[in-house]
Amino acid sequence: MSKSAPRTGNPKSPSRKIPQSATTPPDARLAGALQIRPVRRGDLNAVTEMDAMVTGIEKRDYWNSLYHRYANAVATGQHFLVATSNDEVIGFVIGEVRDWEFGSPPCGWVFAIDVRPDVRLAGTATHLLQAICQGFKRAGVSKVRTLLSRENTLILSFFRSQGMMIGPFIPLEMDLES
Ligand SMILES: CC(C)(COP(=O)(O)OP(=O)(O)OC[C@H]1O[C@@H](n2cnc3c(N)ncnc32)[C@H](O)[C@@H]1OP(=O)(O)O)[C@@H](O)C(=O)NCCC(=O)NCCS
């Protein structure tokens, strides 16, 4: 039996490079070519509605405040990117470089990624993740991490498909007494 390759890196496409603002030809499930670019104020409604569709909770103030903190903050390692097709926002990703958190050297953290349900499985999230990872690399870090809910097997399948593996940290929590 031949030895299989080590299961690290990105099994989808180890060397595909996607700049932060890039256009790829349309997948059959998308209305037009896919573009990844930094978020603009005019995208916020679509982002808020997409998140409400996925989580069932509308958090307009939260998304406004994230926009203020992350839009135009690439220089400080923060990224808020959207995916568009035919000028419509169909997905987004948010993350940032965090220095020495939990004692670890600076690394990129992805803390939100969503694609509109009607255009999933067309490679949009893959492109969003690759674009934000390139931003992290440009900032000089060589590792990306995320945290996800144990029950969310969909997001787990997605991150595993991109080559992400269990990391060295254990999340802990407790209730605070009132
Ligand atoms: C997870 C999510 C971002 C994936 O978006 P997407 O654009 O459909 O992903 P892609 O098309 O790039 O899929 C890449 C790979 O992920 C895996 N994947 C994606 N959706 C999957 C599904 N429903 N079942 C199993 N694997 C899946 C597959 O391996 C897929 O590759 P393949 O199509 O070659 O099989 C999207 O389903 C989503 O927004 N889900 C809700 C996210 C969420 O819960 N967010 C809140 C916490 S941040």
The ligand as an SDF file (V2000), in Angstrom:
LIG
                    3D

 48 50  0  0  0  0  0  0  0  0999 V2000
  -20.0290   26.7930    5.6510 C   0  0  0  0  0  0  0  0  0  0  0  0
  -20.3030   27.7740    4.5010 C   0  0  0  0  0  0  0  0  0  0  0  0
  -19.5940   29.1070    4.7960 C   0  0  0  0  0  0  0  0  0  0  0  0
  -19.7350   27.1340    3.2190 C   0  0  0  0  0  0  0  0  0  0  0  0
  -19.9420   28.0450    2.1360 O   0  0  0  0  0  0  0  0  0  0  0  0
  -19.8780   27.5620    0.5980 P   0  0  0  0  0  0  0  0  0  0  0  0
  -19.6870   28.7420   -0.2600 O   0  0  0  0  0  0  0  0  0  0  0  0
  -21.0520   26.6770    0.3150 O   0  0  0  0  0  0  0  0  0  0  0  0
  -18.5550   26.6590    0.6370 O   0  0  0  0  0  0  0  0  0  0  0  0
  -17.7310   26.1000   -0.6020 P   0  0  0  0  0  0  0  0  0  0  0  0
  -18.6070   25.9830   -1.8130 O   0  0  0  0  0  0  0  0  0  0  0  0
  -16.4910   26.9080   -0.7330 O   0  0  0  0  0  0  0  0  0  0  0  0
  -17.4050   24.6360   -0.0890 O   0  0  0  0  0  0  0  0  0  0  0  0
  -16.0980   24.1850    0.1100 C   0  0  0  0  0  0  0  0  0  0  0  0
  -16.1340   22.8030    0.7180 C   0  0  0  0  0  0  0  0  0  0  0  0
  -16.7280   22.8360    2.0280 O   0  0  0  0  0  0  0  0  0  0  0  0
  -17.3870   21.5890    2.2720 C   0  0  0  0  0  0  0  0  0  0  0  0
  -18.8330   21.8410    2.4230 N   0  0  0  0  0  0  0  0  0  0  0  0
  -19.4960   22.9860    2.1520 C   0  0  0  0  0  0  0  0  0  0  0  0
  -20.8120   22.8250    2.3850 N   0  0  0  0  0  0  0  0  0  0  0  0
  -20.9750   21.5490    2.8010 C   0  0  0  0  0  0  0  0  0  0  0  0
  -22.1090   20.7630    3.1830 C   0  0  0  0  0  0  0  0  0  0  0  0
  -23.3690   21.2860    3.1700 N   0  0  0  0  0  0  0  0  0  0  0  0
  -21.9200   19.4940    3.5700 N   0  0  0  0  0  0  0  0  0  0  0  0
  -20.6730   18.9530    3.5820 C   0  0  0  0  0  0  0  0  0  0  0  0
  -19.5500   19.6260    3.2070 N   0  0  0  0  0  0  0  0  0  0  0  0
  -19.7110   20.9110    2.8360 C   0  0  0  0  0  0  0  0  0  0  0  0
  -17.1810   20.7350    1.0340 C   0  0  0  0  0  0  0  0  0  0  0  0
  -16.0170   19.9430    1.2220 O   0  0  0  0  0  0  0  0  0  0  0  0
  -16.9580   21.7830   -0.0490 C   0  0  0  0  0  0  0  0  0  0  0  0
  -16.1780   21.2990   -1.1230 O   0  0  0  0  0  0  0  0  0  0  0  0
  -16.9220   20.4940   -2.3380 P   0  0  0  0  0  0  0  0  0  0  0  0
  -18.0110   21.3870   -2.8250 O   0  0  0  0  0  0  0  0  0  0  0  0
  -15.8250   20.2980   -3.3310 O   0  0  0  0  0  0  0  0  0  0  0  0
  -17.4450   19.2380   -1.7390 O   0  0  0  0  0  0  0  0  0  0  0  0
  -21.8260   27.9950    4.2890 C   0  0  0  0  0  0  0  0  0  0  0  0
  -22.4700   26.7420    4.2020 O   0  0  0  0  0  0  0  0  0  0  0  0
  -22.4520   28.8080    5.3990 C   0  0  0  0  0  0  0  0  0  0  0  0
  -22.4840   30.0450    5.3540 O   0  0  0  0  0  0  0  0  0  0  0  0
  -22.9520   28.1200    6.4340 N   0  0  0  0  0  0  0  0  0  0  0  0
  -23.4260   28.7900    7.6160 C   0  0  0  0  0  0  0  0  0  0  0  0
  -22.2040   29.2960    8.3410 C   0  0  0  0  0  0  0  0  0  0  0  0
  -22.4040   29.5460    9.7830 C   0  0  0  0  0  0  0  0  0  0  0  0
  -23.0020   28.7510   10.4890 O   0  0  0  0  0  0  0  0  0  0  0  0
  -21.8790   30.6760   10.1870 N   0  0  0  0  0  0  0  0  0  0  0  0
  -21.9500   31.0500   11.5730 C   0  0  0  0  0  0  0  0  0  0  0  0
  -20.6440   30.7650   12.3070 C   0  0  0  0  0  0  0  0  0  0  0  0
  -19.2600   31.6960   11.6750 S   0  0  0  0  0  0  0  0  0  0  0  0
  1  2  1  0
  2  3  1  0
  2  4  1  0
  2 36  1  0
  4  5  1  0
  5  6  1  0
  6  7  2  0
  6  8  1  0
  6  9  1  0
  9 10  1  0
 10 11  2  0
 10 12  1  0
 10 13  1  0
 13 14  1  0
 14 15  1  0
 15 16  1  0
 15 30  1  0
 16 17  1  0
 17 18  1  0
 17 28  1  0
 18 19  1  0
 18 27  1  0
 19 20  2  0
 20 21  1  0
 21 22  1  0
 21 27  2  0
 22 23  1  0
 22 24  2  0
 24 25  1  0
 25 26  2  0
 26 27  1  0
 28 29  1  0
 28 30  1  0
 30 31  1  0
 31 32  1  0
 32 33  2  0
 32 34  1  0
 32 35  1  0
 36 37  1  0
 36 38  1  0
 38 39  2  0
 38 40  1  0
 40 41  1  0
 41 42  1  0
 42 43  1  0
 43 44  2  0
 43 45  1  0
 45 46  1  0
 46 47  1  0
 47 48  1  0
M  END
$$$$
